[in-house]
Amino acid sequence: MKVIPIRPREATGKNPSALKTRQAGILNPLRKGLSNNEKGNKLFISPKTVDHHISAILSKLNIHSRYEAAAFVHSDHDQKI
């Protein structure tokens, strides 16, 4: 039987926004205005996977657009991610 952890991974737990490591890594290219295809190419993942990560980011940060996410990165929260 497989054991499923009850709490988030250590890296996720250290992040005040509860973003996973990959999600936090997607925020930086987001501020540059890159397309999902361009972000995916840089991170070696598909554009659809980038889209899924961005959806999760928006949900976790309780924001509604990529513009707001980019503004979040530029704000004081930048050091916390």
Steps between C-alpha positions, in 0.01 A plus 500: 500500500629847410537759777359840412652793692261706709682830475650691206855434387771687686568743213128577469467547875785754504326710237254743668274491193494116508627487143684191387856544376398475133214747550734752659735449205219578257432836665835650396451452123142623549625846593687517168175451308610179330239279335425150633694359206807714576481416873459132423802502270716662768383253767486193272128444561197524272301824464196316640697409814599866536131589473412252776771643726379854439142399585624350828703814574202728440286284727755482783570873491127577470556718194319500168743581221856461382533878527419481873749213538772707334413792730519262797852402398603866474350582841653446842402134474787457254751410771257254662454277194 
